[in-house]
Amino acid sequence: MLELHGLSKHFGGVKALDGLDLTVEEGEICGLIGPNGSGKSTTINVICGVYGQTAGTVRFRGELMDGKPPHQRLRAGIARTFQNIRLFPNLTVWQNLWVAQNSHQDIARQGFLPRWLGATRQTRKEIVELLELADLGHKGDDLAANLAFGEQRRLEFARAAAARPKLLLLDEPAAGMSQREIDDLGQRIRRVRESGVTVLLVEHVMELVMGVTERIAVLNFGHRIALGTPGEVQRNPAVQEAYLGSSAPESGPEGGRA
């Protein structure tokens, strides 16, 4: 689904990414973890085209993404969430989902005005399903700006899913959430994967990462230092050193918020 080969991103003399190799398989939930400043969000931004890479390649479903702007990558099937919530605050919850769901194909088939009014049966059906995914069915007519923080997080997740992605990039989606909200988020991630979406999860909340991923890649100073199952990553000495700075217990970075 996704292939990163020799991926580097330099900001002046700072090597945020330095020769990263990573493959994400179709249908999996892959975690991307590491200490602060290790290059996780930079990886997401390069995959999405927000940043151009200094070196290396990004391939999505076999197609070279290098040089393509973010909107073309979205059309290809790559959607994302952000660390800092980026909704359309003066649109309603329903309208936020509609905008993300929209595409040139939809407009050509249905017309802009009917879609904006939500007059087509398929449009309404999909948005109702997204509202249910986000547990916001009772908030469809509320402005996004008036939602509570946890509700805004859920709306951003649903908005990314509304783009009908093949690959969903989640950039610290649990930030600021309560334990109950984190547990609910894990269930939403699994539901999205069950619908046929591949997920790359960047996260500091270890219980979420360890609970939903099949494989985890660990970054440190722009390099990949480990790749394996959650259990293998927890036991890896290089991972323990990166997180804890010295010899660490065999459990590694399990539990808690790294």
N, C-alpha and C positions, 0 to 999 in steps of 0.2 A: 504493500500500500504506500509506504513512504521509505525513501532511501536517502540518507545523508552521507555523503562521502567526502572526507577531508575538509569538512566545513569549518571555516575560520571567519571571525568577525573582529576586526581591530578598530579601536577608537583611539586614534593617535598611537601612543605607545602602549596602550592597554589592550591586551589580548583577551577579550571577553570569551571568544571561542577560538580554539587552536587545534585544528585537525580532527574535528569530531566525526566519527563514523557511527551510524545508528540506522537500523532497519526496524520498521514497525510493520508487523504482519497484519494482513486483512482480518478483521473480526476480533482482534484482541484489545484488551485494555492494558496499555503500557504506561508505566510510571516513569517520570523523570524527576529525580531528586538530587539534592546536594546542598551544601551550606550556602548562606547568603553570598552573592557575588560569584557563584560558580558558573554562571552562564545559562541558566534554565530559561529565563524569560527572553534572553537574547536569542536562544534557539527558536522559541515560538515566533518571535518577531521576524526572524530570517525565513522561517518556513512560510509565513503569511505574506512576505514581501514588504513588510513595514521597513525592514532594513535590507539593504543589499549586502551579500556576503563579500568578504575580502578575498576569499579563495574557497574552492570546493564546489560541490554541486548538490542541488535538491531535486530529487525525482519523485513525482507523485503518480502512482499507477503507471509507471514506466515513462511518463512524460517529463521532460526537462522543464523545471519551473524557473530557472535562472533568468532574470530580467523581466519577468512578468509582474505587473502591478497587483496589489491586493485584490482588486475587484475581479480580475481574471482568475486568480487562484480560488476565489470564492465560487465563481461560476464552474470551475473545474471540480469543486466538491470539498474545499477546505474551509471550515468555519471555526470560530474561536470565541472564547470569553476573555475578559481582561481582569488583571489584579484590581484595578480601580474601576468601579462600575461605570459603564458608558452607555446608559440608556438615552432615549429621547424623552427628556423629563416632561415636556409640555404636550406629549401625545398620551393617549390612554394606553392601558395595558394591551387591549385588543389591537390598537393601531401599531404599537411597537412590534407585535408579532406579525401583523400583516405586512409591514415594511420589510421585515426580514424574510418573509415567505415569498415575497414578490420576485419575479424574474421576467426577463424578456419573453420567454416562452409563454408564461402565464398571460402577459399583456396581449401578445399576438393572438392567443387562443380565446381569451375572454373579454378583452377590452379593459382599459384602465378604470373607468368610472364604475362599472359593475363590481370590479374587485374591491375598489376603495369602499364602496357601500356594503361590501360583504354579501352581495346579492347571490353569488353562486353557491350552490350546495356544497361543492367540494371545498371551497374556501372556508365556509363556516365549519364544516366537519373537522378540517385540519386544525383550525384555531381552537375549537372547543377541546380537541385532544391535547393540544399544547397547554391550554389553561389547566386542564386536569393534571398533566405532567408536573406543572409548577404549583399545583394546589392553589390556583388563583381564579377559579371559576366564578367566585363571588366578587371579584375585583376587576372584571373586564372593562368596566366603564370608568374606573378610577384613573386619574393621571399618574403616570409613573413616579413623578416627583413626590406624590403623597403616600407612597408605599413605605412601610417599615424597611429597615436595612435588609433583614433576612428575606423579605418579599422581593426586594429589588434584585438580590442575588438569584433568587429562583427565576425571576422574569428574564434576567440576562441569560441564564442557562437555557430556558425555553426559547428565547429569541435566537440563540445560536442553533438550536435544534430545528427551528422553523426554516432555516435556509436549506433544509434537506441535504446535509453534508454527507459525504462518504467518510471523511475524517474530521473528528471534532477535537480541537485543541483546548484544553481547560487550564487556564493560567491561575493557579491558586484559588479555585472556586470556593474553598471552605474558609477563606480569610474572614475573621470577625464573626463566625457562626458559633452558635451554642452546640453542645454535644448532641442534642436531639436533632438540630438542623443538619449536623454533619452526618448522622446516621441516615436521615432522610435523603441527603445528597447521594450517599453511596447507593441507595436503592434506585435513584433516578439515573445515575450513571449506568447501572446494570440494565435498566429498562431501555435506555438509548442503545446500548450495545446489542441487546436482543432484537432491536428493530433493524439491525444490519449496519450500524455505524461503528467504525473503528475509533478508539479513543486514545489520545496521548494526554496524560494527566501530570501536570506540574503542581506539586503540592508540598507544603511543610508539615501538614498534619499527618503524622506517620500512621496512626490507626486507620485513617481513610485509605492511604496508599497501600498499606499491607493487606487491607481487607478486600480491595476490589481489583487489584492488578494481577495479571499472570506473570509479567516480567517487569523488571525495574532496571533502568539505566541510572548510574550515579555519576554526576559531574563534580569536578573540583578544579578550580582555576582554568576552566575552559576545556579540560580534558575529560574523557570518559575513563573512570577508574574501576568501574565494575559493571557487570551486566548479568542478570540471572533472575531466578525466582525470588519472591520475597524472603524465603528462608535462607537462600544462598547469599543474598545481599546482606542480610542481618549478620551473618557469620563472617563476612569478608573483613579481614584485618585492615585493608586499605580504607574501607568505608568507616570502620570504627575510628581509625586515625583521623580521617577527614572531619568527622562530626565531633569527636571528643578530644582530639589533640594529642592523645597518647594511648598507651595500651588500655584496652577497654574490656568490659565484661563480654562474655560470649554472646549475649543477647543483642549487642550492637544497638542501632538507633531505633529499637522497636518502641511503640507506644509514644504518647506525648507529642509535643510540637517541637520539631527540630529547628 
